Each structure stands twice: as structure tokens, then as C-alpha cells.
Amino acid sequence: MGLPFEISKTSDAGGRRGTLRLPHGDVQTPVFMPVGTAATVKAVPQATLEQIGANGAGAEMILANTYHLTLRPGHELIRRMGGVHRFMSWTRPMLTDSGGFQVFSLAKLRKVTEDGVEFRSHLDGAKHFFSPEHSMEIQIALGADVMMAFDECVETPATWQRTRDSMGLTHAWAKRSKEYFEAHKHEVPWATLEGRHSERSSESQYLGLSESGAPGLDSETWVPTPLQIFAGRTQSLFGIVQGGMYPDLRRESAERMVEMEFDGYAIGGLAVGEPPELTREMIARTLEFLPRDKPRYVMGVGYPDQIAEFARMGVDMMDCVLPTRAARHGLLFRRAEPGEESSESGCPIHAGSIGMGGMSEEVSSETETASRTAIRMNIKRVEYAEDQRPIDPACACPVCQRYTRAYLRHLFMAREPLGATLNSIHNLAFYLDIMERVRGELAGLT
Amino acid sequence: MGLPFEISKTSDAGGRRGTLRLPHGDVQTPVFMPVGTAATVKAVPQATLEQIGANGAGAEMILANTYHLTLRPGHELIRRMGGVHRFMSWTRPMLTDSGGFQVFSLAKLRKVTEDGVEFRSHLDGAKHFFSPEHSMEIQIALGADVMMAFDECVETPATWQRTRDSMGLTHAWAKRSKEYFEAHKHEVPWATLEGRHSERSSESQYLGLSESGAPGLDSETWVPTPLQIFAGRTQSLFGIVQGGMYPDLRRESAERMVEMEFDGYAIGGLAVGEPPELTREMIARTLEFLPRDKPRYVMGVGYPDQIAEFARMGVDMMDCVLPTRAARHGLLFRRAEPGEESSESGCPIHAGSIGMGGMSEEVSSETETASRTAIRMNIKRVEYAEDQRPIDPACACPVCQRYTRAYLRHLFMAREPLGATLNSIHNLAFYLDIMERVRGELAGLT
């Protein structure tokens, strides 16, 4: 029983308009997934996530981080809470990463062997060990709709031989990931909810939609009712293509992954410091060797122009911390106006992605740069102090509909928490709008 | 042209059910006003503030701090932005304090003379000077519906003579405040909006309610349209009764203030470290000497039981940072269940109220204490780690309708910004619900 993925249109350039049918709902592709690192898209309430973006459709799918959640609050706790969907009250599709990239970004705190990776927590220095089997065990406990095979991400630059050795490890780990997944996928917390709770009250009670407003719960014995009934469905597992910046290795990795037959394929190890032309080239050289009928996911990208470009090339799924992280640092995206200077951006997005402090130099720079579709505004600049315009006069998000640049600058300068919330809502809406426009382009093909 | 205040019912104990008709709308009294220190109720979006609480009516009136706003972003900037309502996009009534209490809490950073108070900013140490005239000038620039006479707040404990001298200063400053206000009240930013903007587009465009979703603004010349048209109305000025913990001085202060004829009367200098019985007694001994037909406002209170009690005694307006500040420290209020232990709380709420770090010992304590109507929960306690109940099963707020204690604990422990937002929303809804119940009690009188 594969993952249902229907493609309605394909452009000459390879871009695809599709629908991914996951246990927690359908997702219109190409899709951008906001990152909910610790079971929360930082500073944004779930109800807002459900409403922002084009047509008020909200984010259809979000990502959560295996590494962060296993450290805190722990995947066994989340399993007991019914999985991360129920834990955070998010009823739509989710994806978890494998923890591999996060551990990779710990650099000196880790030790890689054939068996797995030993590392120290960035929170308290405690030793942990991730193997392919353990990553699967954690991801099944978390219960996202899509989970990722455990991989190693190679540093940049790396030699061909170093990259090939690392890739070999990724392939061996992918095989072990799949074997563990197939043997244990029935253990996902929500797989058994139907039986356990079939006699219980309706979804609307759990979600608080009852007429009375008050749930009227028996506080001693209350157990949440299931969010949805999953008729025998399980999670899906995606493989991750590695191969660094070497097209021959990318091809070899893609072919090996396809032989193993995953539900979808990710392209990993990009946006780690290479120039954007190279990111694009590696994606193009990998897509050639991925099957056309399965979803293709590029992990950890990118800037607004990049996500549009990659979607047009045939990438179906992307995620990135950039819109929310930039927002917390006062960097806002808006549409370019006619005549505004345009230039391409290209710097590491991921560098230092563990913890909240890591903001790459480029993202936090004082300068504002433009690109084909997006201008970056640094809201702390004095020129915005009395600017009564919204961030982006062409944006329909709730922030642009209500607040001025002057107010957002004040919130940022006064370090008011509302600033991070409003900035994040706008940047996420901006990203979701871009993908909606690309979906519209692809759907409009004759 | 006085401030319209209609009282529909009065209880034997003196509690009043009323309606305060302010330029930005009607307020049902008794009312609790959330504190929006720096033109934001910390961590809570304005749209949420408009919706929480009993019947989804939201907060009908909020408070902003003169001291904080004049330091950052500056009252002249806010004046140029059309006043604090428009600056923060809050269309409902607001009140500004005089800055007197905030300066009082700076303790060693201030120097009081008959002319006014010299103090150093807690932000950068820069010297500032507040006089009654300057406080009025600032508050007119901010443009809240209700502004407060400039006062001195005496330390606790203080001798009778020290308290009387300080009170004398407050009376002199109240007189100067009123004189300045009467001479300058026409300068409020929104007084002239009608004329300036009458030819411009409708309110719905500014608020983003247009059908298209996109405001379609000319980005070069766009000026916000007025939120409301104010038919010749101006702000109201309230006097502040001082007198420390001495009933005779409270009486004298009340009588002097009433002679000066303000639009309403506040009772200041309470909740500064005295036991709650004394707070209550001072309020009772002051209310006796305030006119029954004018609104009465107790500043800076209180715990949930206190706000209900004071409202039943005849207090019409209250404000307090407690629900939001406690929320950011993981302290949540919920209704007591039958049989839960009850005890009165009584500790300083205001102590150290400048800045965000100041949380009184009592509020941040590990212990949970109960009172007649409210239990305080410390969400970081391990007993909540897997607690799938909402904070308060009887609460209809959006947080209790969607999120578990387990999730809120996780957000707090992981220092996720969403935690402060959700905790604040619940605590504010809890306070608004209390006042709605008291209003219901008072309205139900025969």
C-alpha cells in the first residue's frame, strides 16, 4: 500500500501540480512546510497557522524535529500523549526529519561509526546515540505522516572519496531504516486509536467545538478522543539522497535509493554553505534519476526565489527555518516593486541551526538585498520608524491587514514578544503565497 | 461636557453595574483592563484580545504606560502616528497612567521637587523630567480615552507626616494637571481626524476588511484613514486619591480631589506591599467619600479574588499586570474544584514593576495556593508533564479549548515563545470571565 500521490499537470521544465494524500489529510503540492522544531512553529499559535497564506488555507503540512523532541520532552512521553499531532493539537499532516542533519550540525559534539552516531545534547551535554533503528523508533513514536530515513550529511567542502564513503553509510543506514520501519510501522500511536476510543465522544468535544464552550470533562479519567479515524493507514518513509556536490555521486545515490523503494525521495545535504547555483545544479542533476510518480522533497531550502524556482523544476516539498528565524531577527520579506534593484541571494541557511542563537551572518546583515521576487526588509532600520504602510501593501496576511511598519519596528526595538509573532506570521504567509502562485502557474498549463 | 457614565443597578454592598461611554466605545463596568505597557499587551495579538473572555466580547478597554511609551518610541512619534490607538491598531477604549507610579518604582533613580520628578531611564540611564504639565502633554499626545492626573506615590511603610506631605504634593499636581488638560485637551491627535481625512476612504479599508483582501494602497502617499469619527469628543481626566494607609488622609485626599471636579476618581498607592486586608480597608474608607455618579478606579490590583471583591464593593475599573506577568512565569489561574483548599493571597503585586525581570517572590513561588475562587498552578511542575487536561476544564478560552497542560508545560520548559502567548491568553480570559460573572451578579439584582 504505497503513498497516494496524484499529479494533475507537469510543465515542460518538470514542475508538477499534485496532491499528496496523507493520513492526516490531503496536501496540495508543490508545498512549503513551516518548521515546528519543538512541536511549535516558533511564536505562532496553531490556529493562526491554519489560517494564514493564500485563500486562508493555512499551512497544510508542517515539520517537527526528531532531535529536539527526543531530547525534550522525549519521544516516549509524546508516544504516551498519542503522538506529536495530538501533543501539539495539530490535526493536519506533519513530517519529521531523521535527526541526522541536526546531529551533523553539532560538529565537534558527535562521533560517527558504522553503527550510528554518538553525540552530546546541546542542552545539557548528556550523551545520546542515534542509529537508523533508533531514529525509526523515535519517529514512529512521534507519529508524523511522513518520516525520514536516517542519513549522514557530509561537510562542505568534502573530497569525492570522503563524500562517497559518507554516502555509502547513508545507503546502509537507509536499508536498515526501511527494515526497521516495515517491522514496526504498526506501532504508530494513532494506528490503534480507533479500537481504543471507538466508544468515546466525538472529535468536536476534544477540539472544544461543543456548543456549551466548556468541555465538561471528568478530570480524573478523561482521555482525549482521536482527532481522526485512520482506516488502517500507517506512516510513510522517505529515503534521502546524498552525494555532496558531485553529480556522479548524486546519480549513484538516487539510483540506490530508488532500488530500495521508498514512498518518496528527499535530496539532502544542500544549503550547507555552497553557492546557490550549485544548490540548483545538484537538485537538477538528482531529479533526473528520481521516479516521476513519487513525491520529491528538498530539505532545508530556501530563500523565496529558490523555493519558487525549485518547485518549477519539479520539487514537490520543501521546508526551511528561514521565514521564522529571519522574522525573529527583524528580517521581513516583501514583494519587489517595479524598478527595485534585483540580485540573487546565496548564503548558508542551515549553518548553526541548533538552538535559537544561530543566525547566519548573511541573514542578520544590515543591508537589504533584493531578488527577482522578494525584497528583504530589516525592520529595525530608522527609515521605518514612522512608516505607516504595511510591510507589503500587496499582502493579504493578518499582519499586513492591521499593523504598520512603524509599529512592528517599535515592537522589535522594545523586544516585545508580539514582534516575533507578527513578523513570523507575515514571513510564513509570504512563503505560502509564493507556493500558491506556483501551484496556480502549474495548474494553468494547457 | 462630562464623561457619560450610566449606572443601571447598585447592590447593598455598593457594587454597581454600569456603562462608561468613551470616545472609542462603550465599556461595561465593573471592568478589568489588561495592561499594554509598551502599546502591546505582552505576547498577545490585538485580534486575540478582542475575542477572549466571556461571550467572546474580548477586552473592552486596555491600559498603556506613559512612562514606557515616552521613553520608547516617544510620545511625539506616537502623536505623529495619530495616537496610541492607531499606532497599535486598537480601536477600543484605552487609559494611560500618569507615569507617576512608574517613576516611583524607580526608587533611587529619581529626585522629587515641588515642580516635578527628575529620573533616569531604566533603559539607558538618560535623565528625564516629569511635571504635571509634561505628563498631560504626553498623555494628550498618546490620546487614550482616559488619562490620569500626575501624582506621587508614597513608599510603604511611611509615617503619617511623610504621607501627608506627599499627598499635598499630589493635590497640587492634580490642580496643575487639570489646568493644563483643560487648556490643551483639544490637541488630542484624533480630535482633528475628521476634518483631515473626511474625504478619504472608509474605516474598513484601513482595517483591512475590504473584500479583495489587499488594501491596494498607493505606497507613496498613503495615510491611514480614521478608526472612528469623534464628534467633538475629547479625552477624560481622572484624579488620583493618595493618603497611604491612613484613613483620615484618604478621606482628606478624596475630598480635595472631588472639589477639583474630575471626570472620575482613582485610588492610587495600593498593592505596594501592604497586607490585603489593609488594601481592602483603604479602598472601603476611600469609596465612602467619592461621588456615586462618577467612575471609580483602583489602580494596579489584583489577584482574582481581589478584583471580584473590590468590584462588589463599588469599584468600577481595575488594571493589573498580574495575569500577563504571572503567565510569562508559568503561573496559571484556574477555578477551584469542590474540596480544594482555600487561602487568601496577599503580597505585593507591583514591587519591581519596571522592566520584565521583576517578579515578586510570592508570585514566582513553587507552591500552589488556593483562594476562594482561584487556584494558582505552576505549569513547570512535573505533575503536569503528562496531564492531558486543559488548564481549567470549566474555561471556554481558546487555550483551554485546544491545548493540554502537558503541552503548555513542554512549551514553558523549552522556553518556546508560544508558551508565554498561550499562558497570557488563558490568564486574561480568566480575569475577564471573573468580571463578567460579577457584572452578571450585579445586573441580576432586583
Interface residues (C-beta under 8 A of the other chain):
Chain A: A38 A39 T40 K42 A43 V44 P45 Q46 A47 R72 P73 L77 R80 M81 F87 M88 S89 L207 G208 L209 G213 A214 P215 G216 L217 S219 W222 V223 P224 E337 A385 E386 Q388 R389 P390 P393 A394 C395 A396 P398 C400 Q401 R402 Y403 T404 A406 Y407 R409 H410 L411 M413 A414 E416 P417 L418 A420 T421 L422
Chain B: A38 A39 T40 K42 A43 V44 P45 Q46 A47 R72 P73 L77 R80 M81 F87 M88 S89 L207 G208 G213 A214 P215 G216 L217 S219 W222 V223 P224 E337 A385 E386 Q388 R389 P390 P393 A394 C395 A396 P398 C400 Q401 R402 Y403 T404 A406 Y407 R409 H410 L411 M413 A414 E416 P417 L418 A420 T421 L422
